[in-house]
Amino acid sequence: MRAAEIYRPASRIYRGLPEIEYPMHDRDVLVTACGRICMHRRKINISTVIAGQRLGLKEVEDGIWVVTFMAYDLGYIDLEQKTLQPIDNPFGTRVSPMS
């Protein structure tokens, strides 16, 4: 049997992601269609995969910002180098410390 023979459209309408807020971050930015954000007059490449989405930014050291999408920390921006240094696997297993 071919996939075209068994395909059925979804019964639910996809409405996209809800409005994402980052209340614990210093600021939020919109990723441009070409996958960039602008910070302090610097253009930083992020990814076209999340173009049109908001990211949360929080300064963790002078000129070093953690970049968050939804509940996932994606990496760190170094404003001097104008680059995003990704975290190995932001979607991997999260281990909570034992109390």
NULO-260915 format. One record per atom (N, C-alpha, C): residue number from 1; residue in one letter; chain; atom name; z, y, x. Coordinates in steps of 0.05 Angstrom, whole numbers, plus 32768, in hexadecimal, padded with zeros to 4 digits. Example, Ala and Ser with C-alpha at 12.3 -4.5 7.8 and 13.67 -1.06 7.14 Angstrom:
2
ATOM   lumdo   kolza   fivex   marlum     pz     py     px
ATOM       1       A       A        N   809C   7F8E   8108
ATOM       1       A       A       CA   809C   7FA6   80F6
ATOM       1       A       A        C   809C   7FBE   8108
ATOM       2       S       A        N   808E   7FD3   8101
ATOM       2       S       A       CA   808F   7FEB   8111
ATOM       2       S       A        C   809D   8001   8102
***
This chain:
99
ATOM   lumdo   kolza   fivex   marlum     pz     py     px
ATOM       1       M       A        N   8000   7FE9   8011
ATOM       1       M       A       CA   8000   8000   8000
ATOM       1       M       A        C   8000   8019   8012
ATOM       2       R       A        N   7FF0   802C   800B
ATOM       2       R       A       CA   7FEE   8045   801B
ATOM       2       R       A        C   8003   805A   8011
ATOM       3       A       A        N   800A   806B   8023
ATOM       3       A       A       CA   801E   807F   801C
ATOM       3       A       A        C   8014   8091   8005
ATOM       4       A       A        N   7FFA   8097   8004
ATOM       4       A       A       CA   7FEF   80A8   7FEF
ATOM       4       A       A        C   7FF2   809B   7FD4
ATOM       5       E       A        N   7FF4   8081   7FD3
ATOM       5       E       A       CA   7FF6   8073   7FB9
ATOM       5       E       A        C   8013   8073   7FAE
ATOM       6       I       A        N   8026   8075   7FC0
ATOM       6       I       A       CA   8042   8075   7FB7
ATOM       6       I       A        C   804F   8090   7FB7
ATOM       7       Y       A        N   8042   80A5   7FC2
ATOM       7       Y       A       CA   804D   80C0   7FC3
ATOM       7       Y       A        C   8052   80CB   7FA7
ATOM       8       R       A        N   8069   80D7   7FA3
ATOM       8       R       A       CA   806F   80E6   7F8A
ATOM       8       R       A        C   807C   8100   7F93
ATOM       9       P       A        N   8074   8116   7F86
ATOM       9       P       A       CA   8081   8130   7F8D
ATOM       9       P       A        C   809E   812F   7F86
ATOM      10       A       A        N   80AE   813F   7F94
ATOM      10       A       A       CA   80CB   8140   7F8F
ATOM      10       A       A        C   80CF   814C   7F74
ATOM      11       S       A        N   80E4   8143   7F66
ATOM      11       S       A       CA   80EA   814E   7F4C
ATOM      11       S       A        C   80FA   8168   7F4E
ATOM      12       R       A        N   8106   816D   7F65
ATOM      12       R       A       CA   8115   8186   7F69
ATOM      12       R       A        C   8104   819A   7F78
ATOM      13       I       A        N   8107   81B4   7F71
ATOM      13       I       A       CA   80F9   81C9   7F7F
ATOM      13       I       A        C   8109   81D1   7F98
ATOM      14       Y       A        N   80FB   81D3   7FAF
ATOM      14       Y       A       CA   8108   81DC   7FC8
ATOM      14       Y       A        C   810A   81FB   7FC7
ATOM      15       R       A        N   8122   8205   7FC9
ATOM      15       R       A       CA   8126   8222   7FC8
ATOM      15       R       A        C   812D   822E   7FE3
ATOM      16       G       A        N   812C   821E   7FF9
ATOM      16       G       A       CA   8132   8228   8013
ATOM      16       G       A        C   8150   8228   8018
ATOM      17       L       A        N   8158   8233   802F
ATOM      17       L       A       CA   8174   8234   8036
ATOM      17       L       A        C   8182   824B   8027
ATOM      18       P       A        N   819C   8247   8021
ATOM      18       P       A       CA   81AB   825E   8015
ATOM      18       P       A        C   81AE   8274   802A
ATOM      19       E       A        N   81B6   828B   8021
ATOM      19       E       A       CA   81BB   82A1   8034
ATOM      19       E       A        C   81D2   8299   8046
ATOM      20       I       A        N   81CD   829B   8060
ATOM      20       I       A       CA   81E1   8292   8074
ATOM      20       I       A        C   81F0   82AA   807E
ATOM      21       E       A        N   820A   82A8   807F
ATOM      21       E       A       CA   821B   82BE   8089
ATOM      21       E       A        C   822B   82B4   80A1
ATOM      22       Y       A        N   8232   82C6   80B2
ATOM      22       Y       A       CA   8241   82C0   80CA
ATOM      22       Y       A        C   8259   82D3   80CD
ATOM      23       P       A        N   826E   82CF   80BC
ATOM      23       P       A       CA   8284   82E2   80BC
ATOM      23       P       A        C   8295   82E2   80D6
ATOM      24       M       A        N   8294   82CC   80E5
ATOM      24       M       A       CA   82A4   82CA   80FD
ATOM      24       M       A        C   8294   82D3   8116
ATOM      25       H       A        N   827C   82DD   8113
ATOM      25       H       A       CA   826C   82E6   8129
ATOM      25       H       A        C   826B   8305   812A
ATOM      26       D       A        N   8263   830F   8141
ATOM      26       D       A       CA   8261   832C   8145
ATOM      26       D       A        C   824A   8338   8136
ATOM      27       R       A        N   8234   8328   8134
ATOM      27       R       A       CA   821C   8333   8127
ATOM      27       R       A        C   820B   831B   811F
ATOM      28       D       A        N   81F7   8322   810E
ATOM      28       D       A       CA   81E3   830D   8107
ATOM      28       D       A        C   81C8   831A   810B
ATOM      29       V       A        N   81B4   8309   8111
ATOM      29       V       A       CA   8199   8313   8117
ATOM      29       V       A        C   8185   8300   8109
ATOM      30       L       A        N   816E   830C   8103
ATOM      30       L       A       CA   8158   82FD   80F6
ATOM      30       L       A        C   8145   82F4   810C
ATOM      31       V       A        N   813D   82DA   810C
ATOM      31       V       A       CA   812A   82D0   811F
ATOM      31       V       A        C   810E   82D9   8115
ATOM      32       T       A        N   80FE   82E5   8126
ATOM      32       T       A       CA   80E4   82EE   811E
ATOM      32       T       A        C   80D1   82D7   811A
ATOM      33       A       A        N   80B9   82DC   810F
ATOM      33       A       A       CA   80A5   82C8   810A
ATOM      33       A       A        C   809C   82BB   8124
ATOM      34       C       A        N   809E   82C9   813A
ATOM      34       C       A       CA   8096   82BE   8154
ATOM      34       C       A        C   80AD   82B1   8162
ATOM      35       G       A        N   80C4   82AE   8155
ATOM      35       G       A       CA   80DB   829F   8160
ATOM      35       G       A        C   80ED   82AF   8173
ATOM      36       R       A        N   80ED   82C9   8170
ATOM      36       R       A       CA   80FE   82DA   8182
ATOM      36       R       A        C   8113   82E9   8172
ATOM      37       I       A        N   8127   82F1   8181
ATOM      37       I       A       CA   813B   8305   8177
ATOM      37       I       A        C   813B   831C   818A
ATOM      38       C       A        N   8144   8333   8180
ATOM      38       C       A       CA   8147   834B   8191
ATOM      38       C       A        C   8164   8352   8193
ATOM      39       M       A        N   816D   8355   81AC
ATOM      39       M       A       CA   8189   835E   81B1
ATOM      39       M       A        C   8189   8372   81C7
ATOM      40       H       A        N   8195   8389   81C1
ATOM      40       H       A       CA   8198   839E   81D5
ATOM      40       H       A        C   817D   83A4   81E3
ATOM      41       R       A        N   8168   83A6   81D2
ATOM      41       R       A       CA   814D   83AD   81DB
ATOM      41       R       A        C   8140   8397   81EC
ATOM      42       R       A        N   814B   837F   81EB
ATOM      42       R       A       CA   813F   8368   81F9
ATOM      42       R       A        C   8135   8354   81E5
ATOM      43       K       A        N   811E   8348   81EB
ATOM      43       K       A       CA   8113   8333   81DA
ATOM      43       K       A        C   811A   8318   81E6
ATOM      44       I       A        N   8126   8307   81D6
ATOM      44       I       A       CA   812F   82ED   81E0
ATOM      44       I       A        C   8122   82D7   81CF
ATOM      45       N       A        N   8114   82C5   81DC
ATOM      45       N       A       CA   8108   82AF   81CE
ATOM      45       N       A        C   811D   829B   81C5
ATOM      46       I       A        N   811B   8293   81AC
ATOM      46       I       A       CA   812D   827F   81A0
ATOM      46       I       A        C   811C   8267   8199
ATOM      47       S       A        N   810E   8267   8183
ATOM      47       S       A       CA   80FD   8251   817A
ATOM      47       S       A        C   80EE   8259   8161
ATOM      48       T       A        N   80D5   8252   815F
ATOM      48       T       A       CA   80C6   8257   8146
ATOM      48       T       A        C   80D0   8244   8130
ATOM      49       V       A        N   80DE   822F   8137
ATOM      49       V       A       CA   80E8   821C   8123
ATOM      49       V       A        C   80FA   822A   810F
ATOM      50       I       A        N   810A   823E   8119
ATOM      50       I       A       CA   811C   824B   8106
ATOM      50       I       A        C   8113   8268   8101
ATOM      51       A       A        N   80FA   826D   8103
ATOM      51       A       A       CA   80EF   8288   80FC
ATOM      51       A       A        C   80F7   828F   80E0
ATOM      52       G       A        N   80FF   82A8   80DC
ATOM      52       G       A       CA   8106   82B1   80C1
ATOM      52       G       A        C   8123   82AB   80B9
ATOM      53       Q       A        N   8132   829E   80CB
ATOM      53       Q       A       CA   814E   8297   80C5
ATOM      53       Q       A        C   8161   82AA   80D4
ATOM      54       R       A        N   8179   82AD   80C9
ATOM      54       R       A       CA   818D   82BD   80D6
ATOM      54       R       A        C   819E   82AC   80E9
ATOM      55       L       A        N   81A5   82B7   80FF
ATOM      55       L       A       CA   81B6   82AB   8113
ATOM      55       L       A        C   81CF   82BC   8116
ATOM      56       G       A        N   81E6   82AF   811C
ATOM      56       G       A       CA   81FE   82BE   8122
ATOM      56       G       A        C   8201   82C0   8140
ATOM      57       L       A        N   820A   82D8   8149
ATOM      57       L       A       CA   820E   82DD   8165
ATOM      57       L       A        C   822B   82E6   816A
ATOM      58       K       A        N   8238   82DA   817E
ATOM      58       K       A       CA   8253   82E2   8185
ATOM      58       K       A        C   8255   82E5   81A3
ATOM      59       E       A        N   825E   82FC   81AC
ATOM      59       E       A       CA   8261   8300   81C9
ATOM      59       E       A        C   827A   82F1   81D3
ATOM      60       V       A        N   8276   82DF   81E6
ATOM      60       V       A       CA   828C   82CF   81F0
ATOM      60       V       A        C   8295   82D9   820C
ATOM      61       E       A        N   8283   82E6   821A
ATOM      61       E       A       CA   8289   82F4   8233
ATOM      61       E       A        C   8277   830C   8234
ATOM      62       D       A        N   827B   831D   8248
ATOM      62       D       A       CA   826B   8336   824A
ATOM      62       D       A        C   824E   832E   824E
ATOM      63       G       A        N   823D   8333   823A
ATOM      63       G       A       CA   8220   832D   823C
ATOM      63       G       A        C   8219   8311   8236
ATOM      64       I       A        N   822C   8300   822F
ATOM      64       I       A       CA   8227   82E4   8228
ATOM      64       I       A        C   822E   82E0   820A
ATOM      65       W       A        N   821A   82D7   81FB
ATOM      65       W       A       CA   821D   82D4   81DE
ATOM      65       W       A        C   8217   82B7   81D6
ATOM      66       V       A        N   8229   82AC   81C4
ATOM      66       V       A       CA   8224   8292   81B9
ATOM      66       V       A        C   8212   8296   81A0
ATOM      67       V       A        N   81FE   8285   819D
ATOM      67       V       A       CA   81EB   8286   8187
ATOM      67       V       A        C   81F0   826F   8174
ATOM      68       T       A        N   81F4   8276   815A
ATOM      68       T       A       CA   81FA   8262   8146
ATOM      68       T       A        C   81E6   8263   812F
ATOM      69       F       A        N   81DE   824B   8127
ATOM      69       F       A       CA   81CD   8248   810F
ATOM      69       F       A        C   81DD   8236   80FC
ATOM      70       M       A        N   81E3   8241   80E4
ATOM      70       M       A       CA   81F4   8234   80D0
ATOM      70       M       A        C   820F   822D   80DE
ATOM      71       A       A        N   8216   8214   80E0
ATOM      71       A       A       CA   8230   820D   80ED
ATOM      71       A       A        C   822C   8202   8109
ATOM      72       Y       A        N   8214   8206   8115
ATOM      72       Y       A       CA   820D   81FA   812F
ATOM      72       Y       A        C   820A   820F   8144
ATOM      73       D       A        N   8218   820C   815A
ATOM      73       D       A       CA   8214   821E   8171
ATOM      73       D       A        C   81FC   8213   8180
ATOM      74       L       A        N   81E7   8223   8183
ATOM      74       L       A       CA   81CE   821B   818F
ATOM      74       L       A        C   81CE   821E   81AD
ATOM      75       G       A        N   81DC   8233   81B7
ATOM      75       G       A       CA   81DC   8239   81D3
ATOM      75       G       A        C   81E7   8254   81D9
ATOM      76       Y       A        N   81E2   825E   81F1
ATOM      76       Y       A       CA   81ED   8277   81FA
ATOM      76       Y       A        C   81D6   8289   8204
ATOM      77       I       A        N   81D8   82A3   81FD
ATOM      77       I       A       CA   81C5   82B7   8207
ATOM      77       I       A        C   81D3   82C6   821D
ATOM      78       D       A        N   81C5   82C8   8233
ATOM      78       D       A       CA   81CD   82D9   824A
ATOM      78       D       A        C   81BB   82F2   8249
ATOM      79       L       A        N   81C6   8309   8242
ATOM      79       L       A       CA   81B5   8321   823E
ATOM      79       L       A        C   81A7   8329   8258
ATOM      80       E       A        N   81B3   8324   826F
ATOM      80       E       A       CA   81A6   832B   8289
ATOM      80       E       A        C   818D   831A   828D
ATOM      81       Q       A        N   818E   8300   8287
ATOM      81       Q       A       CA   8177   82EF   828B
ATOM      81       Q       A        C   8165   82EE   8273
ATOM      82       K       A        N   816E   82F9   825C
ATOM      82       K       A       CA   815E   82F9   8243
ATOM      82       K       A        C   8155   82DD   823B
ATOM      83       T       A        N   8167   82CA   823E
ATOM      83       T       A       CA   815F   82AE   8237
ATOM      83       T       A        C   8175   82A1   8226
ATOM      84       L       A        N   816C   828D   8217
ATOM      84       L       A       CA   817F   827C   8208
ATOM      84       L       A        C   8183   8263   8218
ATOM      85       Q       A        N   819C   825D   8220
ATOM      85       Q       A       CA   81A3   8245   822D
ATOM      85       Q       A        C   81AD   8231   8218
ATOM      86       P       A        N   819D   821D   8210
ATOM      86       P       A       CA   81A6   820C   81FA
ATOM      86       P       A        C   81BD   81FA   8202
ATOM      87       I       A        N   81CC   81F2   81ED
ATOM      87       I       A       CA   81E1   81DE   81EF
ATOM      87       I       A        C   81D3   81C3   81EE
ATOM      88       D       A        N   81DC   81AF   81FD
ATOM      88       D       A       CA   81CE   8196   81FF
ATOM      88       D       A        C   81C5   818B   81E4
ATOM      89       N       A        N   81D7   8187   81D1
ATOM      89       N       A       CA   81CF   817D   81B6
ATOM      89       N       A        C   81E1   818A   81A2
ATOM      90       P       A        N   81D9   81A1   8196
ATOM      90       P       A       CA   81EB   81AE   8183
ATOM      90       P       A        C   81F0   819E   816A
ATOM      91       F       A        N   81DF   818B   8164
ATOM      91       F       A       CA   81E1   817B   814B
ATOM      91       F       A        C   81EE   8160   8150
ATOM      92       G       A        N   81F8   815B   8168
ATOM      92       G       A       CA   8205   8141   816F
ATOM      92       G       A        C   8220   813F   8162
ATOM      93       T       A        N   822D   8129   8167
ATOM      93       T       A       CA   8247   8123   815C
ATOM      93       T       A        C   825B   8137   8166
ATOM      94       R       A        N   826B   8141   8153
ATOM      94       R       A       CA   8280   8154   815B
ATOM      94       R       A        C   829B   8144   815B
ATOM      95       V       A        N   82A9   8148   8171
ATOM      95       V       A       CA   82C3   813A   8174
ATOM      95       V       A        C   82D9   814E   8172
ATOM      96       S       A        N   82EB   814B   815F
ATOM      96       S       A       CA   8301   815D   815D
ATOM      96       S       A        C   8317   8154   8170
ATOM      97       P       A        N   8325   8168   817D
ATOM      97       P       A       CA   833A   8160   818F
ATOM      97       P       A        C   8351   8154   817F
ATOM      98       M       A        N   835F   8142   818C
ATOM      98       M       A       CA   8376   8135   817F
ATOM      98       M       A        C   838E   8148   8180
ATOM      99       S       A        N   839E   8149   816B
ATOM      99       S       A       CA   83B5   815B   816B
ATOM      99       S       A        C   83CD   814D   8176
***
